[in-house]
């Protein structure tokens, strides 16, 4: 843990080295070994706290205390206590298996997350006892003097003391794909992305070398603040919240029905023990005890199918959350764009397309040995030219922000200068496009300008190219030689959008998902990329804009704004929270360290295979291909998975409610029990077995067309209509059995068992789809499980085992009448289902 005495240095780059040394109680010549060890004990190691991992006992206990689990556990225990050891054991076994599968899956996910977390750097150079030595990155402390070279990963947040041609790739931290020049000197900005004198832990040194004063380590770095989100407890997902709410509804209905039935039977003078056993059987029958298993199996199968679509699922419930997603927030670099800088244009001094600036820039880059990202893009975008040789070179200097090369080729001896526009333009006196003489400040003597007013463009990276004929003998290039130049023009660069991005965004929009860009890059660049991929970016908010909003105001503003730039990590997470506060199910796709807080607070966090370890650890799913098309595929799979879960819930809620209502009414009006407790449990067991094929069932396209969430009112409305409809036909069956066939207790129970099983199982094929059943064929696994369960139920009364559970074979006439009632019920269910669906 960091010592409380460490001063607040959030914007350390606005302070001088001497001021920081005073605050850190150190010098600019480095630390002694003893002082470094003392600071390590005071401030703690330069690492991040690992995410809290619940032990297996805690994980099991959390699941066991879900309402559905408690109902099942109580029903199983009471069943065993009242003599039905077989039924009770089955219930408890189902519960144990469901909880076990879910716990094991979560354990694998947490283990994977821990493996994905990797150190930012293994070794670092620090000045100890007057000389630079290699130390473990965890041993870096505030006050250390660091040396960072090309290829190194910056080990701490630090202030640059000196630099030689040093650039750093901060894309994982800020979202900007272009290398950032770092140099010593004051910086007044509070924005870390514009702090040219600061190094940030996790950035990658691209070129040159820098000496820097370590200021923040561990969790007191920009990296550490983002990684700390992994250690925060995560709230329940939308799927977990809805499942919990459904469990509470079932618990209330079960308790109410059991209490009413038990009270009425006891008050009517029926045997108390028989009444208690019957009430317990009703409780078990009303409870969808296979829901945990159906849910786990369906989600697991969804995870397998999503893996085939290049999506690795770390948290099973996230499959549903992805299908329920209504807003997808995404970083720009690497997700919407290719994260590979490309030459966008080569413009002359008047802003017109011209190949000459890129051609000269590529010649200078190839001969001069520069291998920066912009030079590589020039090499790819401009054709190679033979016949040019290097005569002399003045290397790129970041203090001057330009470099020069003297070349010899088809045009003779030519001095080529390239660099930042604001550094090159003052050295130009003429321009290639119009040849207007210009003064040394870049303004034309005749009142014009040597370049258009809108240059340099803000929505892309760029370098300026200038040249002049070399008329003296070849020699070293001095500062006086970089004068009286001809401004050739600009080479502009972009991180282009992926070819599939616009199509994938349109596909997501058609699926009811709004896409928003949350980027650390410049708002102007964000607006340009948004326009290219089809996102409304009329308004683009920046980090300072976000800071000015209260949480309530941001929740309102975030609904209409679809593009954000120059965001800090905590601002990204604030936007995600603001969207969730207004009822949206929010997904976040990101791959950088700066994305991890938003990944953590989103309903479903999505990262990519090549992302930083912190981003992967914070995510719920990892995309093996960083492409929005993969997200769209995953959304479809998530909705298909949830649609099958919802089928079980609708079937169980309606059929179980109907049967239990019938049994409750019959038990209070008939002189005998309509079914024995064992027969009720057998009915429930066979019905549950008939539904184990649901995870493999097909889904109609309209079921995955829009975001799907648990509609508790719609579910209760469906059960409130379909359940009583089932009871109505049960009462018709009672009347036929009592008044037409004058059935005794055993015949009554057998006939009703057969009618109940047939109606419950066959109605599966009607309820499984909102459309006509014959238009969408059920999957073979569902057909097999349903018909096998039905066959067992129909044959059982004809076997010796049937007599053991209290059945007898029905007469042919009774079987024929029951068949007619079943057909009538199925027709009525199809008609009523269409009416209920039309009003949902």
TORLONU-670337 format. One record per residue (C-alpha): residue in three letters; y, x, z. Coordinates in steps of 0.02 Angstrom, whole numbers, always signed. Layout:
BEGIN
type	north	east	up
ALA	Y	X	Z
...
END
This chain:
BEGIN
type	north	east	up
UNK	+0	+0	+0
UNK	+176	+60	-38
UNK	+280	+111	+111
UNK	+417	-12	+160
UNK	+539	+133	+170
UNK	+532	+161	-18
UNK	+702	+103	-84
UNK	+722	-36	-211
UNK	+725	+54	-378
UNK	+692	-87	-500
UNK	+828	-26	-619
UNK	+811	+159	-579
UNK	+867	+209	-754
UNK	+1046	+158	-712
UNK	+1054	+296	-578
UNK	+1082	+483	-599
UNK	+942	+607	-564
UNK	+1038	+672	-414
UNK	+1058	+497	-342
UNK	+873	+461	-364
UNK	+825	+626	-282
UNK	+934	+578	-135
UNK	+848	+409	-119
UNK	+675	+483	-140
UNK	+713	+633	-28
UNK	+655	+759	-156
UNK	+725	+893	-272
UNK	+725	+923	-459
UNK	+609	+1073	-440
UNK	+458	+968	-391
UNK	+356	+944	-232
UNK	+249	+1057	-128
UNK	+65	+1017	-110
UNK	+90	+969	+72
UNK	+238	+856	+32
UNK	+140	+772	-108
UNK	-6	+739	+9
UNK	+110	+666	+139
UNK	+189	+551	+10
UNK	+18	+498	-52
UNK	-25	+440	+124
UNK	+142	+351	+143
UNK	+154	+266	-27
UNK	-29	+247	-71
UNK	-125	+299	-227
UNK	-56	+274	-402
UNK	-181	+135	-441
UNK	-187	-54	-442
UNK	-273	-160	-311
UNK	-435	-230	-384
UNK	-448	-418	-404
UNK	-517	-510	-255
UNK	-698	-552	-284
UNK	-780	-692	-189
UNK	-952	-649	-120
UNK	-1104	-752	-172
UNK	-1103	-852	-9
UNK	-921	-901	-32
UNK	-950	-943	-216
UNK	-1099	-1055	-175
UNK	-1008	-1138	-29
UNK	-858	-1181	-138
UNK	-969	-1270	-263
UNK	-1073	-1354	-128
UNK	-919	-1438	-55
UNK	-876	-1526	-218
UNK	-888	-1716	-194
UNK	-1032	-1738	-317
UNK	-1130	-1597	-235
UNK	-1106	-1672	-62
UNK	-1164	-1843	-123
UNK	-1320	-1769	-201
UNK	-1358	-1662	-49
UNK	-1341	-1811	+68
UNK	-1448	-1921	-45
UNK	-1583	-1788	-55
UNK	-1588	-1759	+133
UNK	-1594	-1945	+173
UNK	-1731	-1972	+43
UNK	-1839	-1838	+123
UNK	-1801	-1904	+297
UNK	-1854	-2082	+250
UNK	-2018	-2027	+174
UNK	-1976	-1999	-10
UNK	-2005	-1812	-8
UNK	-2038	-1804	-196
UNK	-1877	-1890	-249
UNK	-1773	-1796	-121
UNK	-1845	-1629	-173
UNK	-1805	-1663	-356
UNK	-1623	-1704	-313
UNK	-1601	-1548	-207
UNK	-1687	-1440	-339
UNK	-1568	-1502	-473
UNK	-1420	-1466	-361
UNK	-1481	-1290	-319
UNK	-1515	-1249	-501
UNK	-1343	-1310	-558
UNK	-1249	-1215	-424
UNK	-1355	-1061	-455
UNK	-1323	-1059	-642
UNK	-1136	-1080	-619
UNK	-1127	-946	-484
UNK	-1225	-820	-587
UNK	-1114	-851	-738
UNK	-957	-823	-634
UNK	-1033	-665	-562
UNK	-1062	-595	-736
UNK	-884	-637	-784
UNK	-810	-550	-632
UNK	-919	-398	-661
UNK	-861	-391	-841
UNK	-681	-404	-785
UNK	-702	-258	-665
UNK	-782	-152	-801
UNK	-640	-192	-919
UNK	-511	-130	-794
UNK	-487	+53	-834
UNK	-370	+185	-773
UNK	-206	+206	-864
UNK	-231	+395	-871
UNK	-360	+512	-796
UNK	-255	+669	-773
UNK	-70	+704	-770
UNK	+41	+859	-763
UNK	+151	+874	-610
UNK	+255	+1020	-544
UNK	+179	+1069	-378
UNK	+228	+1225	-282
UNK	+342	+1278	-424
UNK	+221	+1265	-570
UNK	+145	+1127	-677
UNK	-34	+1087	-633
UNK	-160	+953	-684
UNK	-183	+821	-549
UNK	-277	+658	-540
UNK	-166	+517	-599
UNK	-200	+425	-436
UNK	-119	+570	-342
UNK	+50	+556	-429
UNK	+184	+506	-303
UNK	+369	+460	-308
UNK	+468	+621	-317
UNK	+346	+714	-429
UNK	+415	+806	-580
UNK	+305	+759	-729
UNK	+277	+839	-897
UNK	+222	+718	-1033
UNK	+169	+776	-1206
UNK	+120	+692	-1369
UNK	-44	+598	-1345
UNK	-25	+579	-1157
UNK	-22	+411	-1069
UNK	+129	+402	-956
UNK	+61	+404	-777
UNK	+211	+329	-683
UNK	+381	+248	-705
UNK	+498	+396	-720
UNK	+675	+450	-764
UNK	+690	+571	-910
UNK	+768	+737	-857
UNK	+748	+824	-1025
UNK	+663	+783	-1189
UNK	+623	+869	-1352
UNK	+588	+751	-1497
UNK	+502	+631	-1377
UNK	+451	+455	-1430
UNK	+338	+332	-1341
UNK	+238	+181	-1398
UNK	+282	+42	-1276
UNK	+203	-101	-1375
UNK	+82	-143	-1235
UNK	+229	-157	-1114
UNK	+372	-229	-1216
UNK	+289	-300	-1372
UNK	+392	-191	-1491
UNK	+283	-105	-1621
UNK	+405	+36	-1661
UNK	+402	+201	-1564
UNK	+547	+213	-1445
UNK	+652	+370	-1433
UNK	+674	+436	-1255
UNK	+809	+559	-1202
UNK	+903	+612	-1049
UNK	+1069	+531	-1010
UNK	+1140	+378	-924
UNK	+1088	+201	-970
UNK	+1192	+55	-908
UNK	+1078	-86	-965
UNK	+972	-183	-838
UNK	+846	-217	-977
UNK	+694	-104	-965
UNK	+662	-124	-1152
UNK	+829	-41	-1189
UNK	+815	+98	-1059
UNK	+810	+252	-1172
UNK	+806	+369	-1022
UNK	+655	+291	-936
UNK	+468	+313	-957
UNK	+351	+174	-904
UNK	+175	+189	-843
UNK	+49	+143	-977
UNK	+159	+191	-1126
UNK	+84	+317	-1248
UNK	+182	+474	-1296
UNK	+192	+485	-1485
UNK	+291	+643	-1520
UNK	+376	+786	-1429
UNK	+382	+825	-1245
UNK	+478	+759	-1094
UNK	+509	+814	-915
UNK	+535	+666	-799
UNK	+557	+620	-616
UNK	+423	+500	-553
UNK	+508	+352	-470
UNK	+379	+211	-460
UNK	+191	+224	-441
UNK	+47	+102	-420
UNK	+101	-77	-398
UNK	+285	-26	-395
UNK	+282	+6	-583
UNK	+311	-112	-727
UNK	+125	-93	-766
UNK	+75	-119	-585
UNK	+178	-277	-565
UNK	+89	-350	-715
UNK	-83	-292	-658
UNK	-52	-363	-484
UNK	-72	-536	-558
UNK	-260	-502	-565
UNK	-268	-497	-375
UNK	-187	-668	-353
UNK	-297	-817	-315
UNK	-314	-932	-464
UNK	-292	-1119	-447
UNK	-420	-1243	-513
UNK	-428	-1265	-701
UNK	-396	-1435	-784
UNK	-584	-1459	-804
UNK	-617	-1420	-621
UNK	-477	-1536	-565
UNK	-542	-1679	-672
UNK	-723	-1653	-619
UNK	-668	-1655	-437
UNK	-570	-1816	-465
UNK	-721	-1896	-550
UNK	-830	-1845	-404
UNK	-712	-1930	-282
UNK	-717	-2091	-384
UNK	-908	-2089	-385
UNK	-911	-2052	-198
UNK	-800	-2201	-158
UNK	-900	-2320	-267
UNK	-1064	-2258	-196
UNK	-1008	-2274	-16
UNK	-936	-2448	-44
UNK	-1093	-2513	-131
UNK	-1213	-2440	-3
UNK	-1115	-2507	+145
UNK	-1101	-2682	+69
UNK	-1285	-2693	+21
UNK	-1346	-2626	+188
UNK	-1230	-2740	+287
UNK	-1276	-2898	+190
UNK	-1463	-2865	+201
UNK	-1460	-2827	+387
UNK	-1352	-2979	+423
UNK	-1474	-3084	+322
UNK	-1615	-3029	+436
UNK	-1704	-2913	+313
UNK	-1800	-2763	+384
UNK	-1677	-2626	+430
UNK	-1785	-2480	+372
UNK	-1822	-2559	+203
UNK	-1639	-2600	+183
UNK	-1589	-2421	+225
UNK	-1714	-2347	+101
UNK	-1657	-2467	-34
UNK	-1473	-2423	+0
UNK	-1514	-2238	-14
UNK	-1604	-2270	-178
UNK	-1450	-2363	-240
UNK	-1341	-2215	-193
UNK	-1453	-2096	-289
UNK	-1459	-2214	-438
UNK	-1270	-2230	-445
UNK	-1244	-2041	-437
UNK	-1248	-1944	-601
UNK	-1352	-1807	-522
UNK	-1382	-1718	-686
UNK	-1195	-1700	-719
UNK	-1184	-1524	-646
UNK	-1334	-1468	-749
UNK	-1279	-1559	-907
UNK	-1107	-1481	-886
UNK	-1173	-1305	-860
UNK	-1301	-1315	-1001
UNK	-1174	-1391	-1121
UNK	-1042	-1261	-1079
UNK	-1170	-1120	-1090
UNK	-1226	-1179	-1260
UNK	-1043	-1192	-1310
UNK	-1019	-1011	-1253
UNK	-1164	-957	-1365
UNK	-1093	-1051	-1513
UNK	-919	-979	-1481
UNK	-993	-803	-1475
UNK	-1053	-834	-1652
UNK	-872	-875	-1693
UNK	-814	-709	-1618
UNK	-758	-778	-1450
UNK	-831	-706	-1288
UNK	-819	-831	-1145
UNK	-794	-758	-971
UNK	-765	-923	-879
UNK	-871	-1071	-935
UNK	-745	-1205	-885
UNK	-619	-1122	-1000
UNK	-716	-1194	-1148
UNK	-659	-1368	-1099
UNK	-485	-1306	-1060
UNK	-472	-1230	-1234
UNK	-519	-1397	-1310
UNK	-393	-1486	-1200
UNK	-253	-1363	-1244
UNK	-93	-1443	-1307
UNK	+19	-1288	-1312
UNK	-30	-1112	-1364
UNK	+89	-973	-1316
UNK	+60	-809	-1405
UNK	+130	-635	-1409
UNK	+192	-578	-1578
UNK	+129	-401	-1603
UNK	-55	-391	-1650
UNK	-82	-579	-1648
UNK	+42	-654	-1770
UNK	+76	-484	-1848
UNK	-38	-344	-1902
UNK	+33	-216	-1776
UNK	+44	-94	-1921
UNK	+218	-47	-1981
UNK	+241	-65	-2168
UNK	+381	-23	-2289
UNK	+474	-187	-2317
UNK	+609	-134	-2436
UNK	+702	+9	-2517
UNK	+885	-37	-2541
UNK	+1027	+56	-2622
UNK	+1198	+73	-2542
UNK	+1250	-99	-2605
UNK	+1097	-181	-2530
UNK	+1007	-203	-2696
UNK	+823	-158	-2717
UNK	+802	+22	-2773
UNK	+649	+136	-2767
UNK	+752	+295	-2747
UNK	+783	+289	-2556
UNK	+597	+264	-2520
UNK	+549	+398	-2646
UNK	+664	+527	-2568
UNK	+612	+476	-2393
UNK	+428	+495	-2436
UNK	+458	+667	-2512
UNK	+550	+723	-2356
UNK	+414	+653	-2244
UNK	+270	+734	-2337
UNK	+352	+905	-2355
UNK	+433	+906	-2185
UNK	+271	+872	-2093
UNK	+338	+720	-2000
UNK	+199	+601	-1950
UNK	+293	+464	-1860
UNK	+250	+281	-1888
UNK	+395	+257	-2010
UNK	+348	+412	-2109
UNK	+168	+352	-2124
UNK	+231	+184	-2184
UNK	+338	+273	-2314
UNK	+187	+373	-2371
UNK	+87	+214	-2395
UNK	+227	+115	-2475
UNK	+306	+243	-2592
UNK	+209	+329	-2732
UNK	+170	+513	-2707
UNK	+265	+635	-2819
UNK	+206	+806	-2874
UNK	+316	+953	-2915
UNK	+419	+955	-2754
UNK	+414	+1101	-2633
UNK	+498	+1138	-2467
UNK	+625	+1277	-2462
UNK	+699	+1254	-2288
UNK	+694	+1126	-2151
UNK	+799	+1073	-2002
UNK	+680	+974	-1892
UNK	+718	+798	-1834
UNK	+823	+810	-1676
UNK	+831	+659	-1564
UNK	+999	+708	-1496
UNK	+1067	+704	-1674
UNK	+946	+565	-1727
UNK	+919	+641	-1899
UNK	+830	+782	-1989
UNK	+853	+876	-2153
UNK	+745	+962	-2282
UNK	+793	+1070	-2429
UNK	+679	+1035	-2575
UNK	+653	+1101	-2749
UNK	+585	+988	-2886
UNK	+617	+898	-3048
UNK	+798	+863	-2998
UNK	+828	+1043	-2947
UNK	+872	+1094	-2770
UNK	+910	+940	-2665
UNK	+952	+922	-2481
UNK	+875	+762	-2413
UNK	+936	+693	-2246
UNK	+853	+547	-2159
UNK	+878	+468	-1990
UNK	+964	+328	-1896
UNK	+1096	+238	-1999
UNK	+1231	+264	-1869
UNK	+1197	+452	-1874
UNK	+1179	+474	-2063
UNK	+1321	+362	-2126
UNK	+1464	+462	-2048
UNK	+1404	+614	-2148
UNK	+1419	+523	-2315
UNK	+1573	+526	-2424
UNK	+1503	+435	-2576
UNK	+1368	+308	-2609
UNK	+1239	+305	-2746
UNK	+1265	+123	-2797
UNK	+1453	+127	-2837
UNK	+1511	+304	-2810
UNK	+1662	+248	-2707
UNK	+1739	+396	-2612
UNK	+1727	+368	-2424
UNK	+1801	+448	-2270
UNK	+1699	+539	-2139
UNK	+1676	+384	-2034
UNK	+1585	+290	-2170
UNK	+1734	+182	-2222
UNK	+1796	+192	-2402
UNK	+1965	+272	-2429
UNK	+2010	+133	-2548
UNK	+1990	+0	-2412
UNK	+1808	-38	-2453
UNK	+1653	+19	-2362
UNK	+1516	+144	-2404
UNK	+1386	+14	-2353
UNK	+1379	-177	-2332
UNK	+1443	-253	-2171
UNK	+1273	-323	-2121
UNK	+1195	-149	-2118
UNK	+1095	-87	-2032
UNK	+988	-245	-2026
UNK	+937	-300	-1852
UNK	+777	-391	-1900
UNK	+679	-235	-1951
UNK	+657	-52	-1918
UNK	+754	+58	-2038
UNK	+804	+234	-2083
UNK	+950	+289	-2188
UNK	+927	+411	-2332
UNK	+1061	+528	-2398
UNK	+1060	+679	-2512
UNK	+1165	+805	-2606
UNK	+1132	+938	-2735
UNK	+1110	+1112	-2659
UNK	+1222	+1229	-2757
UNK	+1211	+1389	-2655
UNK	+1065	+1509	-2639
UNK	+921	+1441	-2532
UNK	+937	+1478	-2347
UNK	+932	+1403	-2174
UNK	+1008	+1230	-2154
UNK	+1155	+1224	-2035
UNK	+1257	+1082	-1966
UNK	+1396	+1118	-2091
UNK	+1272	+1090	-2234
UNK	+1241	+909	-2178
UNK	+1407	+850	-2246
UNK	+1482	+774	-2404
UNK	+1320	+679	-2430
UNK	+1283	+540	-2552
UNK	+1221	+386	-2461
UNK	+1064	+336	-2556
UNK	+1023	+179	-2457
UNK	+905	+114	-2326
UNK	+718	+102	-2307
UNK	+673	-51	-2202
UNK	+511	-77	-2109
UNK	+423	-227	-2034
UNK	+269	-269	-1937
UNK	+214	-401	-2065
UNK	+133	-565	-2016
UNK	-54	-577	-2044
UNK	-103	-665	-2205
UNK	-200	-794	-2105
UNK	-64	-830	-1976
UNK	+30	-969	-2067
UNK	-130	-1061	-2113
UNK	-200	-1047	-1937
UNK	-38	-1113	-1861
UNK	-40	-1261	-1980
UNK	-221	-1293	-1932
UNK	-178	-1289	-1747
UNK	-31	-1406	-1775
UNK	-146	-1528	-1865
UNK	-259	-1520	-1712
UNK	-115	-1572	-1598
UNK	-73	-1398	-1532
UNK	+106	-1334	-1527
UNK	+125	-1146	-1546
UNK	+261	-1048	-1458
UNK	+302	-862	-1476
UNK	+332	-769	-1313
UNK	+378	-591	-1359
UNK	+457	-438	-1282
UNK	+529	-394	-1452
UNK	+707	-421	-1514
UNK	+751	-607	-1533
UNK	+812	-577	-1711
UNK	+642	-506	-1760
UNK	+555	-649	-1671
UNK	+658	-775	-1770
UNK	+614	-690	-1934
UNK	+427	-685	-1897
UNK	+429	-865	-1837
UNK	+509	-920	-2000
UNK	+379	-826	-2102
UNK	+231	-909	-2014
UNK	+302	-1085	-2010
UNK	+365	-1101	-1831
UNK	+529	-1191	-1796
UNK	+642	-1053	-1730
UNK	+814	-1133	-1744
UNK	+838	-1091	-1560
UNK	+773	-926	-1491
UNK	+794	-892	-1306
UNK	+799	-716	-1235
UNK	+756	-645	-1066
UNK	+935	-658	-999
UNK	+940	-840	-1055
UNK	+781	-875	-956
UNK	+853	-792	-801
UNK	+1000	-912	-806
UNK	+887	-1066	-798
UNK	+818	-1142	-639
UNK	+633	-1186	-643
UNK	+676	-1370	-668
UNK	+797	-1334	-810
UNK	+674	-1216	-893
UNK	+538	-1348	-886
UNK	+650	-1463	-989
UNK	+716	-1330	-1108
UNK	+545	-1255	-1143
UNK	+487	-1417	-1223
UNK	+603	-1398	-1372
UNK	+611	-1209	-1394
UNK	+466	-1127	-1486
UNK	+519	-944	-1495
UNK	+570	-822	-1359
UNK	+617	-638	-1371
UNK	+655	-491	-1258
UNK	+550	-566	-1117
UNK	+495	-473	-961
UNK	+316	-504	-900
UNK	+371	-621	-760
UNK	+478	-721	-882
UNK	+327	-754	-992
UNK	+232	-822	-843
UNK	+384	-928	-793
UNK	+383	-1010	-964
UNK	+197	-1046	-952
UNK	+222	-1123	-780
UNK	+369	-1226	-845
UNK	+263	-1298	-985
UNK	+121	-1339	-865
UNK	+244	-1424	-748
UNK	+278	-1553	-883
UNK	+94	-1594	-904
UNK	+46	-1478	-1047
UNK	-122	-1389	-1049
UNK	-63	-1214	-1092
UNK	-158	-1072	-1173
UNK	-89	-896	-1186
UNK	-144	-764	-1312
UNK	-91	-586	-1277
UNK	-155	-408	-1280
UNK	-28	-304	-1185
UNK	+2	-256	-1006
UNK	+159	-363	-1011
UNK	+52	-515	-1053
UNK	-65	-510	-902
UNK	+41	-617	-782
UNK	+54	-755	-913
UNK	-132	-740	-952
UNK	-170	-765	-769
UNK	-63	-921	-742
UNK	-108	-1007	-906
UNK	-240	-1144	-905
UNK	-340	-1035	-1025
UNK	-301	-852	-1054
UNK	-352	-773	-1220
UNK	-355	-587	-1255
UNK	-428	-479	-1393
UNK	-560	-344	-1405
UNK	-437	-202	-1426
UNK	-317	-261	-1289
UNK	-271	-164	-1135
UNK	-397	-172	-993
UNK	-275	-268	-884
UNK	-251	-403	-1017
UNK	-439	-420	-1044
UNK	-470	-433	-858
UNK	-341	-570	-838
UNK	-408	-672	-985
UNK	-539	-810	-983
UNK	-595	-774	-1161
UNK	-593	-620	-1270
UNK	-575	-635	-1459
UNK	-678	-509	-1556
UNK	-553	-530	-1699
UNK	-366	-538	-1656
UNK	-334	-685	-1769
UNK	-270	-861	-1739
UNK	-407	-926	-1854
UNK	-531	-875	-1719
UNK	-429	-973	-1591
UNK	-433	-1126	-1703
UNK	-622	-1108	-1719
UNK	-636	-1093	-1530
UNK	-531	-1250	-1504
UNK	-650	-1349	-1613
UNK	-800	-1283	-1518
UNK	-718	-1321	-1351
UNK	-684	-1499	-1403
UNK	-860	-1521	-1470
UNK	-930	-1459	-1304
UNK	-822	-1575	-1199
UNK	-861	-1722	-1313
UNK	-1045	-1702	-1269
UNK	-1006	-1689	-1083
UNK	-902	-1847	-1097
UNK	-1049	-1936	-1179
UNK	-1156	-1908	-1026
UNK	-1017	-1963	-909
UNK	-985	-2123	-1007
UNK	-1170	-2164	-1021
UNK	-1207	-2124	-840
UNK	-1055	-2215	-773
UNK	-1086	-2374	-871
UNK	-1277	-2383	-862
UNK	-1292	-2329	-682
UNK	-1153	-2446	-626
UNK	-1231	-2592	-719
UNK	-1405	-2563	-650
UNK	-1345	-2535	-473
UNK	-1238	-2693	-478
UNK	-1389	-2790	-538
UNK	-1497	-2718	-400
UNK	-1366	-2749	-268
UNK	-1345	-2933	-318
UNK	-1533	-2957	-335
UNK	-1568	-2876	-167
UNK	-1449	-2998	-82
UNK	-1512	-3155	-172
UNK	-1698	-3130	-202
UNK	-1825	-3152	-63
UNK	-1898	-2981	-108
UNK	-1832	-2813	-166
UNK	-1804	-2815	-355
UNK	-1871	-2638	-364
UNK	-1949	-2526	-235
UNK	-1850	-2370	-188
UNK	-1980	-2261	-274
UNK	-1964	-2363	-433
UNK	-1774	-2346	-430
UNK	-1787	-2158	-415
UNK	-1917	-2153	-555
UNK	-1802	-2258	-664
UNK	-1659	-2138	-629
UNK	-1766	-1984	-659
UNK	-1830	-2045	-829
UNK	-1656	-2098	-882
UNK	-1586	-1927	-836
UNK	-1726	-1842	-932
UNK	-1683	-1945	-1085
UNK	-1510	-1869	-1086
UNK	-1552	-1684	-1074
UNK	-1533	-1671	-1264
UNK	-1349	-1718	-1255
UNK	-1285	-1537	-1252
UNK	-1363	-1514	-1425
UNK	-1297	-1675	-1502
UNK	-1186	-1683	-1655
UNK	-1003	-1736	-1640
UNK	-900	-1836	-1764
UNK	-746	-1749	-1837
UNK	-623	-1874	-1760
UNK	-689	-1827	-1587
UNK	-622	-1650	-1608
UNK	-463	-1693	-1701
UNK	-348	-1703	-1548
UNK	-339	-1619	-1377
UNK	-467	-1692	-1258
UNK	-444	-1719	-1072
UNK	-530	-1825	-941
UNK	-456	-1998	-960
UNK	-505	-2068	-790
UNK	-428	-2238	-824
UNK	-512	-2250	-993
UNK	-678	-2198	-917
UNK	-666	-2326	-778
UNK	-613	-2459	-904
UNK	-765	-2418	-1012
UNK	-883	-2424	-862
UNK	-801	-2583	-797
UNK	-841	-2672	-962
UNK	-1006	-2594	-1015
UNK	-1080	-2594	-839
UNK	-1059	-2782	-808
UNK	-1120	-2815	-985
UNK	-1282	-2727	-939
UNK	-1289	-2828	-777
UNK	-1264	-2990	-875
UNK	-1422	-2957	-975
UNK	-1511	-2905	-815
UNK	-1468	-3075	-741
UNK	-1533	-3159	-899
UNK	-1693	-3060	-875
UNK	-1703	-3117	-694
UNK	-1686	-3298	-749
UNK	-1820	-3283	-883
UNK	-1941	-3197	-764
UNK	-1914	-3320	-620
UNK	-1895	-3485	-712
UNK	-1992	-3460	-874
UNK	-2135	-3349	-819
UNK	-2131	-3382	-631
UNK	-2162	-3197	-604
UNK	-2220	-3132	-436
UNK	-2150	-2978	-350
UNK	-2256	-2849	-445
UNK	-2235	-2931	-615
UNK	-2048	-2953	-585
UNK	-2025	-2770	-538
UNK	-2129	-2710	-686
UNK	-2039	-2818	-814
UNK	-1867	-2774	-750
UNK	-1912	-2588	-745
UNK	-1965	-2598	-929
UNK	-1810	-2695	-981
UNK	-1697	-2580	-882
UNK	-1772	-2421	-955
UNK	-1766	-2487	-1134
UNK	-1586	-2544	-1124
UNK	-1525	-2387	-1035
UNK	-1610	-2265	-1152
UNK	-1582	-2353	-1318
UNK	-1399	-2387	-1283
UNK	-1376	-2198	-1283
UNK	-1379	-2203	-1472
UNK	-1238	-2333	-1472
UNK	-1125	-2258	-1339
UNK	-1140	-2079	-1404
UNK	-1014	-2115	-1542
UNK	-859	-2222	-1559
UNK	-909	-2266	-1737
UNK	-1061	-2354	-1806
UNK	-1219	-2270	-1738
UNK	-1303	-2254	-1907
UNK	-1157	-2159	-1982
UNK	-1181	-2007	-1870
UNK	-1360	-1957	-1844
UNK	-1405	-1894	-1671
UNK	-1470	-1718	-1654
UNK	-1660	-1701	-1649
UNK	-1662	-1636	-1469
UNK	-1576	-1795	-1407
UNK	-1693	-1905	-1509
UNK	-1845	-1814	-1440
UNK	-1792	-1820	-1257
UNK	-1739	-2003	-1266
UNK	-1893	-2069	-1356
UNK	-2010	-1965	-1247
UNK	-1933	-2038	-1089
UNK	-1943	-2213	-1163
UNK	-2125	-2188	-1211
UNK	-2170	-2132	-1035
UNK	-2081	-2283	-960
UNK	-2169	-2406	-1079
UNK	-2343	-2331	-1055
UNK	-2333	-2303	-867
UNK	-2370	-2484	-813
UNK	-2529	-2479	-918
UNK	-2599	-2327	-826
UNK	-2676	-2301	-654
UNK	-2520	-2204	-606
UNK	-2420	-2363	-637
UNK	-2522	-2460	-509
UNK	-2493	-2318	-385
UNK	-2303	-2344	-396
UNK	-2320	-2535	-391
UNK	-2328	-2588	-574
UNK	-2446	-2701	-673
UNK	-2463	-2726	-862
UNK	-2349	-2864	-927
UNK	-2418	-3009	-1030
UNK	-2391	-3005	-1219
UNK	-2275	-3154	-1210
UNK	-2171	-3074	-1074
UNK	-2162	-2911	-1174
UNK	-2103	-3006	-1329
UNK	-1965	-3098	-1235
UNK	-1908	-2935	-1153
UNK	-1901	-2853	-1325
UNK	-1789	-2994	-1387
UNK	-1672	-2972	-1239
UNK	-1662	-2785	-1271
UNK	-1615	-2812	-1453
UNK	-1484	-2941	-1404
UNK	-1410	-2822	-1276
UNK	-1398	-2678	-1401
UNK	-1307	-2790	-1526
UNK	-1188	-2850	-1392
UNK	-1159	-2671	-1332
UNK	-1110	-2615	-1507
UNK	-986	-2759	-1526
UNK	-910	-2739	-1353
UNK	-902	-2549	-1371
UNK	-795	-2567	-1527
UNK	-679	-2686	-1433
UNK	-662	-2567	-1284
UNK	-632	-2415	-1395
UNK	-500	-2508	-1496
UNK	-401	-2542	-1336
UNK	-420	-2368	-1261
END
